[in-house]
Amino acid sequence: MNQYVNDSLALLRQMVRTPSVSFEESAVRALICAALDSWDVPFVTARGNIVARSDGYDPSRPTLVLDAHIDTVPASGSYTRDPFDPGDDPEVIYGLGSNDDGGSVAAMTAVFRALRSEPLPFNLLLALCCEEERSGPDGAAWLYSPEGLLASDPSYGMPRWAIVGEPTGLRAATSERGLLVLDGEAKGVSGHAARGEGVNALYIALDDIAALRAHRFDRVSPLTGEVRLSVTQIEAGTAHNVIPDCCRFVVDVRPTEQYSCLELLEELQGMCCSKLVARNLGNRSSASRPDSPLVRTVEALGIETFSSPTTSDWMRMGFDAIKIGPGESSRSHRPDEFIRCDEIAAAVEVYTNIIRNLYGNTLE
């Protein structure tokens, strides 16, 4: 196992050196594919995703998928280090994507190599997905859809369980919030500010924003609590002496499993004069089912569980899942991102223990 871990750490350093912003992952995908080739791991690429099957894969048996993503957000201007330099520290890997989600890619790749020939009572599938950071159409959204590779090709079949690799400090998320982004637009009538003419769209928007801030949704999740809502952007006006006839603002909503995104949009639109338009209604919240064998397994192993405030590929899956991985969510999407090598090694051990202990908890 140590050699697999060392190989994956070396791969991760190369991944950091290779820009892989969402929709521009071709170079890092080629890098990972070359590594899998050199390790004699058979795989396919499908719409930018890398998929590998364990030896003796049998679609009539249940399948556990190890899912992580290969793309990153753009580097912010606040980095004090080169975001594409992993550094020379043997204990730490720096750089964009090292923590989110390169650590999970490295750990899951090592585990898959170690266990792909082991006689487990279920199949193992490794899915390294593209476009996760931008919820793109060709990543997990396609792979796990009825039209995607797994459902449309009978030699694969849809998995029964998933371990979603994201930086969670090796705690297991048994639920996660969704994401609903709303673009609000208030319409008014322009006029001269000195004469008090027109209808001020900014005031309309501010009244709506005040109502949104004060609103509380009736249904509270026993897993994740209340739906969270924040207004994060606002734009209006062309000159100091012109009453603005348009004001645009953005609302960030974090749903729970108690509401669909459409339900939330309809409830919020009903209380606003501004027009609200959803960017995407598919970023739903997720929760492990009450009798989840994955949850029973992590609890039996003494792994802490929690509810995650962030979304992941989990929202694309219609089957049982947990989210767990090396690194910390607080380092993601921030300057000077890093992950410790011992965190990745610990994740390899945790993933291995979950996989080897899962079967006993799947028996009904």
Secondary structure as GFF3:
##gff-version 3
##sequence-region A 1 364
A	DSSP	alpha_helix	2	16	.	.	.	ID=ss1
A	DSSP	alpha_helix	26	38	.	.	.	ID=ss2
A	DSSP	beta_strand	44	46	.	.	.	ID=ss3
A	DSSP	beta_strand	49	53	.	.	.	ID=ss4
A	DSSP	beta_strand	63	69	.	.	.	ID=ss5
A	DSSP	beta_strand	92	94	.	.	.	ID=ss6
A	DSSP	pi_helix	98	102	.	.	.	ID=ss7
A	DSSP	alpha_helix	103	115	.	.	.	ID=ss8
A	DSSP	beta_strand	123	129	.	.	.	ID=ss9
A	DSSP	three_ten_helix	132	134	.	.	.	ID=ss10
A	DSSP	alpha_helix	140	143	.	.	.	ID=ss11
A	DSSP	alpha_helix	149	152	.	.	.	ID=ss12
A	DSSP	beta_strand	161	164	.	.	.	ID=ss13
A	DSSP	beta_strand	172	176	.	.	.	ID=ss14
A	DSSP	beta_strand	180	187	.	.	.	ID=ss15
A	DSSP	beta_strand	191	192	.	.	.	ID=ss16
A	DSSP	three_ten_helix	193	195	.	.	.	ID=ss17
A	DSSP	alpha_helix	201	214	.	.	.	ID=ss18
A	DSSP	beta_strand	228	236	.	.	.	ID=ss19
A	DSSP	beta_strand	242	243	.	.	.	ID=ss20
A	DSSP	beta_strand	246	254	.	.	.	ID=ss21
A	DSSP	alpha_helix	261	269	.	.	.	ID=ss22
A	DSSP	beta_strand	275	278	.	.	.	ID=ss23
A	DSSP	beta_strand	286	287	.	.	.	ID=ss24
A	DSSP	alpha_helix	293	300	.	.	.	ID=ss25
A	DSSP	beta_strand	305	308	.	.	.	ID=ss26
A	DSSP	three_ten_helix	313	316	.	.	.	ID=ss27
A	DSSP	beta_strand	320	323	.	.	.	ID=ss28
A	DSSP	three_ten_helix	329	331	.	.	.	ID=ss29
A	DSSP	beta_strand	338	340	.	.	.	ID=ss30
A	DSSP	alpha_helix	341	362	.	.	.	ID=ss31
###
